């Protein structure tokens, strides 16, 4: 991941957008006054919050520097609720082309919330997705498909637009940091470890408890094999290293030949 950029956005009232009559080609980027976003959502074509190299819309051609966060809402969430939940922000709510139309057997308000950011989003495609996943954890009704940096939106000439009356620009950096922290914890757990209160990592308590209770003379091979199966089924990526670590620290470790036999049985 590229991480954060030190550059601050010029608060000039403009935001980056790109437009095209096509879904993948011909995207032309420009920075427009936010007051013109109403025209953007009514554009007879497609738009994105991302600029693309050579105008070609995909993740590989996407540039960082987005100045809008765009969220779609498609089901069981109303414009009235959104007006309350996003009341603190500068932004707009715009109905989309399936608003109050039956879709997959559901008739619902369908709309888009568009929020200018406090500074450009200087993240690569994977980091951007990580950040947006956290945004959607906060706004749980948002369409989870809208995480990608190259996301495109259909314009809707009949869109009804509502302006949010808050004063706060959307601060994305906290969501990105939360996403990084969540990813690190997930990777730690997949390694079979957890973080102690002092911040250091240790073997998950459930594995340690099992090992300490079962790894006794006469049952060591069986206990270590059962633990290995459990950790394998949990998807632990550092299984061999953790087994060796617990075995060597046990005070009565198995010989290397026995360890090898257990590991072969896991294959």
Rosetta silent file (secondary structure, phi, psi, omega in degrees, C-alpha in Angstrom):
SEQUENCE: XXXXXXXXXXXXXXXXXXXXXXXXXXXXXXXXXXXXXXXXXXXXXXXXXXXXXXXXXXXXXXXXXXXXXXXXXXXXXXXXXXXXXXXXXXXXXXXXXXXXXXXXXXXXXXXXXXXXXXXXXXXXXXXXXXXXXXXXXXXXXXXXXXXXXXXXXXXXXXXXXXXXXXXXXXXXXXXXXXXXXXXXXXXXXXXXXXXXXXXXXXXXXXXXXXXXXXXXXXXXXXXXXXXXXXXXXXXXXXXXXXXXXXXXXXXXXXXXXXXXXXXXXXX
SCORE:     score description
SCORE:     0.000 S_00000001
   1 L     0.000  147.756 -175.879    0.000    0.000    0.000 S_00000001
   2 L   -80.462  -18.934 -178.630    1.192    3.468   -0.744 S_00000001
   3 L    78.048 -161.388 -174.578    0.056    4.907    2.586 S_00000001
   4 L   -93.697  154.298  175.480   -0.854    8.531    3.144 S_00000001
   5 L  -102.954  144.912 -178.393    0.339   11.580    1.267 S_00000001
   6 L   -78.917  -15.390 -174.571    1.523   14.654    3.138 S_00000001
   7 L   -69.118  139.131  177.193   -0.056   17.068    0.663 S_00000001
   8 L   -98.086  146.422  177.018   -3.086   19.064    1.767 S_00000001
   9 L   -73.937  143.838  169.829   -5.977   19.855   -0.516 S_00000001
  10 L   -77.151  120.533 -179.576   -6.559   23.442   -1.557 S_00000001
  11 L   -81.165   72.831 -175.391   -9.992   24.262   -0.160 S_00000001
  12 L  -103.208   10.384  179.503  -11.003   26.091   -3.327 S_00000001
  13 L    79.766    4.665 -179.322  -14.536   24.745   -3.552 S_00000001
  14 E  -108.674  153.314  178.562  -13.615   22.419   -6.422 S_00000001
  15 E  -134.965  151.321 -179.509  -13.668   18.628   -6.602 S_00000001
  16 E   -83.005  131.054  174.061  -12.172   16.141   -9.025 S_00000001
  17 E  -142.515  163.186  171.850  -14.553   14.220  -11.300 S_00000001
  18 E  -137.851  148.034 -173.223  -14.326   12.425  -14.636 S_00000001
  19 E  -129.004  151.414  172.036  -16.996   11.923  -17.297 S_00000001
  20 E  -161.350  154.325  171.700  -17.566    9.681  -20.294 S_00000001
  21 L   -84.925   -6.047 -178.104  -20.310    8.501  -22.597 S_00000001
  22 L  -115.373  167.779 -178.062  -18.771    5.034  -22.357 S_00000001
  23 L   -88.235  -23.098 -177.303  -18.296    2.626  -19.473 S_00000001
  24 L  -126.533  -23.913 -173.420  -14.575    2.014  -19.846 S_00000001
  25 L  -119.174  162.596  171.666  -13.076    4.495  -22.295 S_00000001
  26 L    74.529   23.373  179.598  -12.956    8.209  -22.863 S_00000001
  27 L   -77.435  121.291 -178.727  -13.075    9.398  -19.258 S_00000001
  28 E  -108.381  123.133 -176.112  -12.115   13.055  -19.128 S_00000001
  29 E   -94.973  144.556  172.261  -11.111   14.449  -15.746 S_00000001
  30 E  -156.891  161.738  175.520  -11.636   17.966  -14.472 S_00000001
  31 E  -104.331  118.694 -176.480  -12.040   19.779  -11.192 S_00000001
  32 E  -111.385  156.378  172.105  -15.465   21.385  -10.964 S_00000001
  33 E   -61.813  138.734 -178.132  -17.018   23.660   -8.387 S_00000001
  34 H   -59.282  -27.816  177.225  -18.895   21.535   -5.884 S_00000001
  35 H   -60.396  -19.475 -179.882  -21.964   23.630   -6.690 S_00000001
  36 H   -91.734    2.871  179.257  -21.898   21.928  -10.095 S_00000001
  37 H   -61.780  -30.462  176.820  -22.182   18.407   -8.653 S_00000001
  38 H   -57.806  -39.399  176.673  -25.918   18.645   -9.240 S_00000001
  39 H   -69.748  -33.456  179.340  -25.133   18.790  -12.943 S_00000001
  40 H   -62.406  -47.238 -176.408  -22.740   15.860  -12.626 S_00000001
  41 H   -69.482  -18.614  178.470  -25.362   13.479  -11.218 S_00000001
  42 L   -99.591    9.579 -179.649  -27.731   14.512  -14.038 S_00000001
  43 L   -63.098  136.280  178.242  -25.098   13.985  -16.708 S_00000001
  44 L   -83.451   71.504 -177.039  -26.348   11.937  -19.678 S_00000001
  45 L   172.662 -145.414 -176.462  -23.519    9.464  -19.396 S_00000001
  46 E  -126.104  152.603  179.715  -21.249    8.076  -16.709 S_00000001
  47 E  -142.357  162.914 -179.452  -19.069    9.674  -14.077 S_00000001
  48 E  -147.648  158.430  174.846  -16.472    8.748  -11.481 S_00000001
  49 L   -89.123    6.242 -175.093  -14.640   10.409   -8.606 S_00000001
  50 L  -117.527  144.236  170.921  -11.362    9.111  -10.062 S_00000001
  51 L   -93.392  145.445 -174.233   -9.114   10.327  -12.873 S_00000001
  52 E  -125.844  136.191  176.503   -7.766    7.645  -15.210 S_00000001
  53 H   -62.115  131.763 -178.326   -4.568    7.441  -17.224 S_00000001
  54 H    60.092   16.583  177.833   -5.374    7.662  -20.947 S_00000001
  55 H    70.851   11.397 -177.087   -9.030    7.981  -19.976 S_00000001
  56 L   -98.257  120.736 -172.002   -9.348    4.210  -19.537 S_00000001
  57 L   -88.479  101.871  164.992  -11.388    3.213  -16.502 S_00000001
  58 L  -160.799  173.132 -174.982   -9.947    0.326  -14.551 S_00000001
  59 H   -62.752  -33.664 -178.670   -7.931   -0.150  -11.385 S_00000001
  60 H   -70.684  -25.262 -177.870   -4.586   -0.244  -13.165 S_00000001
  61 H   -99.111   -0.262 -175.611   -5.211    3.134  -14.833 S_00000001
  62 E   -76.421  134.045  173.241   -6.659    4.860  -11.753 S_00000001
  63 L   -93.022  147.513  168.572   -4.815    7.826  -10.282 S_00000001
  64 L   -72.536  171.985  176.330   -4.975    8.638   -6.552 S_00000001
  65 L   111.786   19.122  178.414   -6.278   12.027   -5.491 S_00000001
  66 E   -59.997  143.018  179.403  -10.049   11.555   -5.203 S_00000001
  67 E  -120.741    9.848  175.348  -11.852   14.504   -3.630 S_00000001
  68 E  -133.702  141.384  165.433  -15.270   12.887   -3.275 S_00000001
  69 E  -107.449  126.100 -176.056  -16.536    9.888   -1.315 S_00000001
  70 E  -119.394  127.252 -179.643  -19.611    8.443   -3.028 S_00000001
  71 E  -124.048  134.218  175.784  -21.972    5.971   -1.365 S_00000001
  72 E  -101.338  142.289  176.839  -24.961    4.219   -2.938 S_00000001
  73 E  -128.084  123.483 -169.891  -28.025    3.205   -0.945 S_00000001
  74 L  -122.213  -10.290 -170.920  -30.402    0.719   -2.537 S_00000001
  75 L  -160.196  131.064  170.120  -32.592   -0.943    0.047 S_00000001
  76 L    57.470   35.523  176.863  -34.424   -0.367    3.345 S_00000001
  77 L  -150.161  128.925 -170.943  -32.822    2.988    4.061 S_00000001
  78 L  -101.279  161.597  174.540  -34.558    6.266    3.373 S_00000001
  79 H   -61.628  -38.231  177.882  -33.450    9.691    2.213 S_00000001
  80 H   -60.146  -42.471  177.250  -34.871   11.050    5.447 S_00000001
  81 H   -64.702  -40.584  179.327  -32.636    8.748    7.476 S_00000001
  82 H   -65.167  -37.634  178.818  -29.644    9.731    5.375 S_00000001
  83 H   -60.518  -33.299  177.792  -30.378   13.431    5.881 S_00000001
  84 H   -76.996  -48.447 -174.777  -30.092   12.805    9.628 S_00000001
  85 H   -65.484  -29.593 -177.568  -27.067   10.468    9.521 S_00000001
  86 L  -109.298   16.484 -172.836  -25.063   12.795    7.243 S_00000001
  87 L   -60.164  -27.764 -177.002  -26.401   16.084    8.622 S_00000001
  88 L   -76.567  -12.667 -171.419  -22.999   17.264    9.865 S_00000001
  89 E   -97.590  154.347  160.243  -21.410   17.073    6.407 S_00000001
  90 E   -74.797  135.910  179.174  -21.193   19.246    3.348 S_00000001
  91 E   166.316 -178.889  176.561  -22.643   17.133    0.559 S_00000001
  92 E  -133.597  154.105  170.031  -25.552   16.176   -1.628 S_00000001
  93 E  -117.043  127.574 -176.007  -28.043   13.338   -1.793 S_00000001
  94 E  -131.029  128.739  177.322  -29.185   12.473   -5.321 S_00000001
  95 E   -68.227  148.581 -178.857  -31.792    9.926   -6.385 S_00000001
  96 L  -106.536  176.382 -169.245  -30.607    7.323   -8.905 S_00000001
  97 L   -66.613  -17.958  177.906  -32.324    5.844  -11.940 S_00000001
  98 L  -101.782   13.893  179.230  -33.929    2.979   -9.965 S_00000001
  99 L   -59.277  126.023  178.254  -35.358    5.251   -7.268 S_00000001
 100 L    56.667   30.374  171.328  -38.833    4.004   -6.259 S_00000001
 101 L  -114.535  150.823  179.648  -38.752    1.363   -8.988 S_00000001
 102 E   -73.096  127.235 -179.619  -39.135   -2.343   -8.370 S_00000001
 103 E  -139.809  122.259 -175.829  -35.759   -4.065   -8.440 S_00000001
 104 L    54.264   37.005  177.611  -35.287   -7.704   -7.487 S_00000001
 105 L    78.560    7.875 -177.191  -38.849   -7.628   -6.181 S_00000001
 106 E  -120.417  129.640  173.524  -38.179   -4.661   -3.892 S_00000001
 107 E  -101.428  119.255 -173.461  -39.620   -1.164   -4.232 S_00000001
 108 L  -153.389  161.915  169.965  -37.357    1.253   -2.379 S_00000001
 109 L   -71.005  129.922  178.599  -35.755    4.663   -2.275 S_00000001
 110 L  -129.286  125.348 -171.257  -32.471    4.427   -4.141 S_00000001
 111 E  -155.536  175.561 -175.003  -30.047    7.279   -3.956 S_00000001
 112 E  -130.003  136.157  173.919  -26.452    8.385   -3.731 S_00000001
 113 E  -107.253  126.288 -175.737  -24.659   10.385   -1.037 S_00000001
 114 E  -121.531  119.025 -173.295  -21.755   12.483   -2.346 S_00000001
 115 E  -123.394  122.977  173.294  -19.337   14.006    0.170 S_00000001
 116 E   -71.437  141.853 -177.653  -16.342   16.254   -0.569 S_00000001
 117 E   -90.536  160.381 -179.366  -13.236   15.241    1.382 S_00000001
 118 E   -74.380  -19.885  177.237  -11.076   17.443    3.566 S_00000001
 119 E  -159.092  158.883 -179.787   -8.018   16.525    1.451 S_00000001
 120 E   -59.187  146.464  179.760   -7.339   14.354   -1.614 S_00000001
 121 E   -86.996   94.484 -175.481   -7.395   10.605   -1.020 S_00000001
 122 L   -93.318   71.392 -179.611   -3.796    9.700   -1.848 S_00000001
 123 L  -129.874  150.363  173.365   -4.097    5.911   -1.690 S_00000001
 124 L   -78.149  179.529 -170.235   -3.433    3.128   -4.166 S_00000001
 125 H   -62.276  -40.412 -178.971   -6.229    0.808   -5.258 S_00000001
 126 H   -72.355  -40.668  178.397   -5.903   -1.745   -2.433 S_00000001
 127 H   -66.388  -36.252  177.578   -5.520    0.894    0.275 S_00000001
 128 H   -61.974  -44.890  179.211   -8.512    2.762   -1.157 S_00000001
 129 H   -62.854  -38.993  177.970  -10.648   -0.383   -0.920 S_00000001
 130 H   -61.835  -43.976  178.761   -9.470   -0.913    2.662 S_00000001
 131 H   -63.636  -45.816 -177.840  -10.487    2.645    3.559 S_00000001
 132 H   -66.384  -31.953  176.645  -13.882    2.360    1.878 S_00000001
 133 H   -61.208  -37.523  178.063  -14.610   -0.912    3.674 S_00000001
 134 H   -71.850  -36.445  175.479  -14.270    0.965    6.960 S_00000001
 135 H   -58.013  -40.802 -178.197  -16.507    3.769    5.698 S_00000001
 136 H   -75.715  -20.981  170.321  -19.138    1.126    5.005 S_00000001
 137 H   -68.842  -30.669  178.528  -18.742   -0.331    8.466 S_00000001
 138 H   -78.737  -42.996 -179.891  -19.739    3.102    9.709 S_00000001
 139 L  -109.768   83.924 -163.622  -22.582    3.597    7.234 S_00000001
 140 L   -68.650  -17.177 -178.639  -23.877    0.042    7.222 S_00000001
 141 L   -86.382   -6.391 -177.501  -26.663    0.517    4.669 S_00000001
 142 E   -68.593  148.219  178.986  -24.284    1.568    1.889 S_00000001
 143 L   -66.281  118.366 -176.057  -23.848   -0.727   -1.118 S_00000001
 144 H   -67.591  -12.175 -179.908  -20.713   -2.783   -0.425 S_00000001
 145 H   -76.150   -8.471 -173.884  -19.951   -2.947   -4.166 S_00000001
 146 H   -94.407   33.779 -177.814  -18.875    0.703   -4.170 S_00000001
 147 H   -91.842  -22.007 -170.659  -15.432    0.150   -2.605 S_00000001
 148 L   -73.311  145.834 -178.333  -13.292    0.043   -5.742 S_00000001
 149 L   -65.866  -25.858 -177.221  -11.163    3.001   -6.766 S_00000001
 150 L   -98.093   20.069 -177.593  -12.381    2.726  -10.383 S_00000001
 151 L   -59.667  135.129  177.756  -16.088    2.751   -9.496 S_00000001
 152 L  -114.198  150.542 -179.913  -18.320    4.321  -12.139 S_00000001
 153 E  -128.060  142.276  176.909  -21.809    5.781  -11.651 S_00000001
 154 E   -81.037  131.587  171.888  -24.636    6.234  -14.122 S_00000001
 155 L   -70.912  155.662 -178.296  -25.913    9.751  -14.550 S_00000001
 156 L  -140.053  100.772 -173.985  -29.669   10.260  -14.187 S_00000001
 157 L   -56.672  -27.401 -179.518  -31.116   13.364  -15.886 S_00000001
 158 L   -94.558   14.709 -177.315  -34.265   13.263  -13.709 S_00000001
 159 L   -58.367  137.016  172.677  -32.351   12.973  -10.446 S_00000001
 160 L   -95.608  128.353 -171.879  -33.802   14.820   -7.472 S_00000001
 161 E  -115.674  132.454  177.726  -31.001   16.482   -5.500 S_00000001
 162 E  -120.413  132.534  179.008  -30.987   17.433   -1.820 S_00000001
 163 E   -94.077  129.873  171.713  -28.174   19.500   -0.286 S_00000001
 164 E   -73.719  145.861 -173.147  -26.832   18.596    3.134 S_00000001
 165 E  -109.996   19.813  177.665  -26.516   21.657    5.336 S_00000001
 166 L   -78.103 -178.047 -177.959  -23.591   20.640    7.531 S_00000001
 167 L  -122.741    2.079 -172.570  -20.198   22.325    7.674 S_00000001
 168 E  -100.409  130.434  170.867  -17.847   19.346    7.932 S_00000001
 169 L   -82.111  151.164 -174.865  -15.814   17.935    5.058 S_00000001
 170 E   -72.107  124.144 -177.591  -15.415   14.163    5.046 S_00000001
 171 L  -100.063  103.193 -171.347  -12.243   13.108    6.871 S_00000001
 172 L   -86.921  -21.434 -172.286  -11.111    9.840    5.300 S_00000001
 173 H   -61.011  -37.879  178.974   -7.747    9.322    7.013 S_00000001
 174 H   -63.009  -36.668  177.541   -9.254    7.929   10.221 S_00000001
 175 H   -67.270  -39.270  178.217  -11.139    5.304    8.231 S_00000001
 176 H   -63.719  -45.472 -179.559   -7.952    4.331    6.439 S_00000001
 177 H   -63.655  -38.657  177.272   -6.028    3.966    9.700 S_00000001
 178 H   -63.670  -37.740  177.945   -8.843    1.882   11.176 S_00000001
 179 H   -65.545  -41.481  177.599   -8.718   -0.344    8.094 S_00000001
 180 H   -62.547  -44.743  179.698   -4.966   -0.824    8.430 S_00000001
 181 H   -62.189  -41.758  179.803   -5.354   -1.703   12.119 S_00000001
 182 H   -64.696  -41.002  178.871   -8.133   -4.192   11.344 S_00000001
 183 H   -62.803  -42.608 -179.605   -6.018   -5.793    8.602 S_00000001
 184 H   -64.490  -40.020  178.198   -3.039   -6.160   10.935 S_00000001
 185 H   -66.025  -38.515  179.045   -5.186   -7.785   13.613 S_00000001
 186 H   -65.256  -41.797  178.156   -6.674  -10.162   11.041 S_00000001
 187 H   -65.672  -36.615  178.052   -3.200  -11.104    9.816 S_00000001
 188 H   -63.849  -43.868  179.899   -2.089  -11.594   13.417 S_00000001
 189 H   -65.952  -38.782  178.400   -4.998  -13.932   14.093 S_00000001
 190 H   -67.715  -21.084  175.420   -4.305  -15.877   10.911 S_00000001
 191 L   -82.620   -2.208  179.982   -0.772  -16.348   12.171 S_00000001
 192 L    86.846   14.364 -176.832   -2.267  -17.993   15.276 S_00000001
 193 E  -121.349  163.864  172.980   -1.428  -15.058   17.509 S_00000001
 194 E  -133.883  164.958 -179.601   -3.248  -12.299   19.370 S_00000001
 195 E   -94.454  129.787  177.486   -2.083   -8.984   20.771 S_00000001
 196 L   -78.208  164.806  178.215   -1.499   -8.727   24.515 S_00000001
 197 L   -56.122  -27.082  179.007   -2.509   -5.609   26.490 S_00000001
 198 L   -83.339    3.399  177.171    1.121   -4.464   26.359 S_00000001
 199 L    92.665  -11.453  179.400    0.983   -4.539   22.570 S_00000001
 200 L   -82.128  156.836 -178.526    3.164   -7.639   22.154 S_00000001
 201 E   -96.612  144.490  176.222    1.956  -10.696   20.258 S_00000001
 202 E  -143.617  165.130  178.557    1.491  -14.106   21.806 S_00000001
 203 E   -61.974  141.964 -179.813   -0.044  -17.438   20.799 S_00000001
 204 L   -53.597  138.365 -174.987   -3.839  -17.419   20.956 S_00000001
 205 H   -58.273  -38.478 -177.576   -5.017  -18.357   24.446 S_00000001
 206 H   -63.657  -38.965  177.461   -7.276  -21.161   23.230 S_00000001
 207 H   -68.232  -42.694 -179.631   -4.332  -22.907   21.534 S_00000001
 208 H   -63.405  -42.214 -179.418   -2.082  -22.409   24.548 S_00000001
 209 H   -62.368  -45.655  177.922   -4.699  -23.719   26.980 S_00000001
 210 H   -58.274  -48.342 -177.640   -5.253  -26.831   24.894 S_00000001
 211 H   -61.493  -46.378 -177.503   -1.499  -27.420   24.612 S_00000001
 212 H   -65.602  -32.507 -178.663   -0.817  -26.904   28.319 S_00000001
 213 H   -82.866  -29.060 -172.240   -3.652  -29.229   29.368 S_00000001
 214 H  -105.591  -25.459 -174.715   -3.043  -32.013   26.850 S_00000001
 215 L   -82.165   82.004 -177.745    0.696  -32.007   26.122 S_00000001
 216 L  -130.627  155.633  179.432    1.746  -34.393   28.897 S_00000001
 217 L   -50.055  134.327 -177.830    3.933  -37.524   28.882 S_00000001
 218 L    92.978  -16.185 -178.301    2.099  -40.365   27.180 S_00000001
 219 L  -133.081   10.215 -172.144   -0.107  -37.973   25.183 S_00000001
 220 H   -64.762  -48.085 -179.102    2.341  -35.560   23.608 S_00000001
 221 H   -60.663  -47.490 -177.967    2.187  -36.855   20.018 S_00000001
 222 H   -63.835  -42.443 -178.544   -1.581  -37.131   20.010 S_00000001
 223 H   -64.167  -44.134 -177.468   -2.052  -33.702   21.627 S_00000001
 224 H   -68.244  -36.209  177.191    0.264  -31.949   19.209 S_00000001
 225 H   -66.292  -43.308  178.416   -1.393  -33.639   16.223 S_00000001
 226 H   -61.974  -42.108  178.712   -4.882  -32.650   17.434 S_00000001
 227 H   -64.309  -40.977  178.778   -3.728  -29.093   17.983 S_00000001
 228 H   -61.357  -41.472  178.129   -2.164  -29.021   14.522 S_00000001
 229 H   -63.402  -41.882  179.270   -5.457  -30.181   12.955 S_00000001
 230 H   -61.583  -48.570 -178.650   -7.366  -27.498   14.840 S_00000001
 231 H   -65.485  -37.494  176.292   -4.980  -24.762   13.760 S_00000001
 232 H   -61.472  -45.303 -179.341   -5.026  -26.008   10.160 S_00000001
 233 H   -66.021  -27.086  175.901   -8.832  -25.904   10.114 S_00000001
 234 L   -78.486   -8.383  179.372   -8.690  -22.350   11.506 S_00000001
 235 L    81.747   22.030 -179.884   -6.510  -21.360    8.568 S_00000001
 236 L   -65.363  124.355 -174.116   -3.424  -20.537   10.669 S_00000001
 237 L   -82.622  -27.300 -177.250   -0.668  -19.648    8.233 S_00000001
 238 L  -105.454   39.567 -173.760    2.299  -20.052   10.621 S_00000001
 239 H   -56.173  -52.846 -175.848    1.187  -23.433   11.922 S_00000001
 240 H   -60.910  -44.310 -177.845    4.574  -25.208   11.816 S_00000001
 241 H   -63.012  -40.521 -179.718    6.440  -22.345   13.440 S_00000001
 242 H   -69.590  -39.158  177.096    3.930  -22.068   16.287 S_00000001
 243 H   -61.095  -43.878  179.312    3.907  -25.828   16.909 S_00000001
 244 H   -65.173  -38.061  179.716    7.679  -25.842   17.104 S_00000001
 245 H   -63.761  -45.823  179.724    7.647  -22.827   19.408 S_00000001
 246 H   -68.703  -39.264  179.633    5.216  -24.447   21.848 S_00000001
 247 H   -62.760  -47.241 -176.732    7.002  -27.795   21.664 S_00000001
 248 H   -67.405  -26.645 -179.669   10.446  -26.324   22.356 S_00000001
 249 L   -93.685    7.716 -172.616    9.157  -24.312   25.318 S_00000001
 250 L   -79.854  -20.387 -175.796    7.259  -27.183   26.903 S_00000001
 251 L    91.831  -20.176  176.314   10.057  -28.530   29.123 S_00000001
 252 L  -142.029   61.299 -171.408    9.605  -32.023   27.637 S_00000001
 253 L   -68.904  152.876  171.710    9.721  -31.460   23.866 S_00000001
 254 L   -70.200  151.914  174.469    9.264  -34.106   21.220 S_00000001
 255 L   -69.222  159.735 -178.355   12.311  -35.089   19.211 S_00000001
 256 H   -57.928  -37.698  179.787   12.670  -33.648   15.710 S_00000001
 257 H   -60.812  -39.747  178.599   11.814  -37.011   14.164 S_00000001
 258 H   -68.989  -39.779  176.825    8.466  -37.010   15.986 S_00000001
 259 H   -60.726  -44.633  179.757    7.767  -33.430   14.937 S_00000001
 260 H   -61.554  -39.113  179.936    8.466  -34.320   11.329 S_00000001
 261 H   -63.827  -40.649  178.264    6.114  -37.310   11.548 S_00000001
 262 H   -65.164  -43.026 -178.916    3.283  -35.079   12.847 S_00000001
 263 H   -66.889  -34.298  177.307    3.863  -32.490   10.135 S_00000001
 264 H   -66.856  -36.538  179.946    3.835  -35.181    7.419 S_00000001
 265 H   -65.450  -22.637 -179.248    0.484  -36.430    8.737 S_00000001
 266 L   -77.585  -15.798 -173.992   -0.880  -32.896    8.204 S_00000001
 267 L   -81.987    0.000    0.000   -0.187  -32.995    4.468 S_00000001
